[in-house]
Amino acid sequence: MSSALVGDRPSPAAAAPAPSRRTRLVALPEVRWAALATAAFLLAFPLDLAGAPAWSWGPLYALCYAAGGWEPGVAGLRALRERSLDVDLLMVVAALGAAAIGQFLDGGLLIVIFAVSGALEALATRRTADSVRGLLDLAPAMAVRLRPEGAEGIEGATGGEERVAADALRIGDIVLVRPGERLPADGAVLGGSSEVDQATITGEPLPVAKEVGDEVFAGTLNGTGALRVRVGRDPADSVIARIVTMVEEASETKAPTQLFIEKVEQRYSVGVVVATLALFAVPLALGAAFTETLLRAMTFMIVASPCAVVLATMPPLLSAIANAGRHGVLVKSAVVMERLGAVTKVALDKTGTLTEGAPRLTDIRTLPGASLTEDEVLALAAAAEHPSEHPLARAVVRAARERGLALAAAGDFAAALGRGVRAVVAGRVVRVGSPDRLLAAADEASRTSVMAVDAMTRPAADGDARTVVLVVVDDVPAALLRLADLPRAGAVEAVAGLRGLTGSSPVLLTGDTSDAAARFAQETGIEDVRAGLLPQDKVAAVREWEERGERVLVVGDGVNDAPALAAAHSGIAMGRTGSDLTLETADAVVVRDELATVPAVVALSRRARRVVVQNLVIASVCIGALVIWDLAGHLPLPLGVAGHEGSTILVGLNGLRLLRSSAWRQGGDTT
């Protein structure tokens, strides 16, 4: 038996990795034309140098010019018809000018280097898209869907199984995921338990334990257990699909820097043509040699062309967008990616953003006279609350499941608004609800006992932050359950990271009471608190900061946060808890509600902006040096071509560095 099998099933470690969606070189027309032009040039070059007859190398040079210059020439003429000047056309004209004076070798070299540069640019652009679209290959093509008769169990349910295409799954379908298989859809675990490797989606280095109720993502790798998963999203709306869609949409946008460069490019290109004509006509009028003058003018046109400047902006920003998407942050456009790095102030919502947005059980206090243990009280309370849809009821049930408690069936269930629930569990009458309401009919001794325990166990600074419910079993007060909306994991670290990036403490904007907000701010390290705010108050605060010259980033999740997100310089929404309006309004979405990604994406944006500046400096220095050399001395055409195209390639590759995973990890730094 192969070591890759455990119990006749493939182990997670043995599971084949998802295939890489990587574009082949020959699939790109730019690469094919560049290869043909290069081959023709390499055949013509030695014949030309050896003094062979023109008929032996002339057609080869013609093929080189045609193959390498066809697409740039067509693109340049198309732009010319639209009354704009394309740098591609400048390169083709320069090559033809060199050929017109008999410099076939120099013109051919220009065509080859320019064609290879264009092929590398096309390949880099396609590979950027591949790195994101490759996520689609993580999700399996087929899924095991359970028919209704097979949906109750995992083992022995083969009679109710059917294999279907993963994209045919619909919300509510139940799928079976065996050990070592990849999950076919986003959803929630309905049955079973296992560890799931989510590194491809979340970047977490270790598998994450998944039990009933936990969320799972398409494309992640199941461990050694079998899972029944209820599909929660249409396959076209999965985390992976949304990342792909958002990045593709972002690729169609242009950042302000890019728009400025393109606006200047047209005037600059016209200036280059005018200067080239002057550099040719003036010396010629003064008696200079025709061939030498034309060659110098063509060299000037080549080295002064702004190819590298044009490529300075978009590759870094698109690479950063793709990297952020792989780590669960959907940045909607290149404009957003550039703007995020400019924020100077951060405003954070509280409930659902810095907190989990749902109450959780924090502690249990049994009461004097009760003969039940904490686990026994919790099991009874959870069983009674199980039929209820109230958030507090769900919190109690979740706490019991986390402790592994078995819940008995509840009968005679009844719920009263503002009072709580009543049910018969294992022959015992259980009431769970407000202490004030449940103690209204109790004797004085019981009321005094409950209030005394509550007073002794409540922290002095609690304020209104925690909710206390009473559990009464057979008319005897048994225990107090305290619940609270707890801070999200990483909230303190996220606040500290944002403080390090902006140089000032984030501001808490919340509709909660001042006492509750102040206590929470103290827990998370926030110094500036604005409490009791309505949506219009949040907008007013944002506009006040913007008027002072601040560039405000607002992070929120609810409908009440949407106006502030729209008014701010940049807005980020929490993906899981965020309302539809908030997700539409925000500039970026944190898919998995991981607060650590907020400072990370801001830092990544800043790094992308630095790379853009680096690229502009590299391009400007190279163009300036080559132009000065050509005007002040004698710059050989081949050397000018190599310097110009080399700087273009260098700028493109520098931007693609932000695709690496290390760029995201470094993006989390505050330096």
Buried (B, 14 or more C-beta within 10 A) or exposed (E): EEEEEBEEBBBBEEBEEBEEBEBEEEEBEBBBBBBBBBBBBEBBBEBBEEEEEEEEBBEBBBBBBBBBBBBBBEBBBEBEEEEBBBBBBBBBBBBBBBBEBEBBBBBBBBBBBBBBBBBBBBBBBBBBBBBBBBBBBBBBEEBBBBEEEBBEBBEEBEEBBEEBEBBEBEBEBBBBBBBBBBBBBBBBBBBBBBBBBBBBBBBBEEBBEBBEEBBBBBBBBBBBBBBBBBBBBBBEEBBBBBBBBBBEEBBEBBBEBBBEBBEEBBEBBEEBBEBBEEBBEEBBEEEBEEEEBBBBBBBBBBBBBBBBBBBBBBBBBBBBBBBBBBBBBBBBBBBBBBBBBBBBBBBBBBBBBBBBBBBBBBEBBBBEEBEBEBEBBBBBBBBBBBBBEBEBBBBBBBBBBEEEBEBBEBEEBEBEEEBBBBBBBEEBBBBBBBBEBBBEEBEEEBBEBBBEBBEEBBEEEBBEBBBBBBBBBEEBBBBBBBBBBBBBEBBBBBBBBBBEBBEBBBBBBBBBBBBBBBBBBEBBBBEEBBBEBEBEBBBBBBBEBBEEEBBBBBBBBBBBBBBBBBBBBBBBBBBBBBBEBBBBBBBBBBBBBBBBBBBBBBBBBBBBBEBBEBBBEBBBEBBEBBBEBBBEEEBEBBBBBBBBBBBBBBBBEBBBBBBEEEBBEBBBBBE
